[in-house]
Amino acid sequence: MRIFLSFTFLIIASIYDLKTREVPNKIWIVFIPISCITTVIHILANTSQFYFSIASITITTLIAIGIFYAGLYGGSDAKALITLALAHPTLLNKSLTLPILPLSAFNNSLVLMLLALPVSTLRNFYWKMQTHQPLFKGLEKEPIQKKLGALIFCVKTQKSKIKPYHIIAERIENKNGETRRTLHIFQKVKEEDGIVDCSIPENAFVAFSLPMLPFLTCGYLLSITIGDLIFRILTTFRG
């Protein structure tokens, strides 16, 4: 029941995340109370897991809130991690999974996201092959490390295809009477910072936007089947 509940809300939230990068609060309003009820029932039937469950929920909640306020992911991601902790806080029968199951699922999601990073580089080379245009046109004066960062962490995107949730990784700045494009890969660009719609070039780098919740869903599946990927990697190296 807890696994079914967890997959249900994670899949629903993932669909919203893929479409709009936002998950309506009604999802959490529905699933958080249900998650609490199922965990209470489980604890009443397995009293030995009481302290593990409380510790898991507390630690996961603190970490989820901390990562959110650090700006490393969005509010929906934090709510999903907390809801997962309430629905399925522990898994004690897997030797290669953290007892705190939500953190194991989160670990797995980070590994999967890292494995997906080369997709952005491949998309940039595909864009270049399609358009036969230089990737860094107008950005020739930018340092090589910034260009490398853009190649790995950003994708070249047509202006008409830029979504509201995209973070534009370029600015058009006017310094000492000279107008030039610059790369700002890890910093969200606001209109007051110098980029408005009319000044966005026809093709611009935007941060490679990976929706977190589909990866968290896959990470949860891996946690309850094969365990924690980071634990397995460390075990392999030790072996």
Secondary structure, DSSP 4 states (H G I P E B T S, - for coil): -HHHHHHHHHHHHHHHHHHHS---HHHHHHHHHHHHHHHHHHHHH-GGGHHHHHHHHHHHHHHHHHHHHTTSS-HHHHHHHHHHHHH--B--S-TTS-SBHHHHHHHHHHHHHHHHTHHHHHHHHHHHHHH---TTTT-TTS-HHHHHHHHHHEEEEEGGG--TT--B-EEEEEETTEEEEEE-TTS---GGGT--GGGS-SEEEEE----HHHHHHHHHHHHHHT--HHHHHHHHHH-
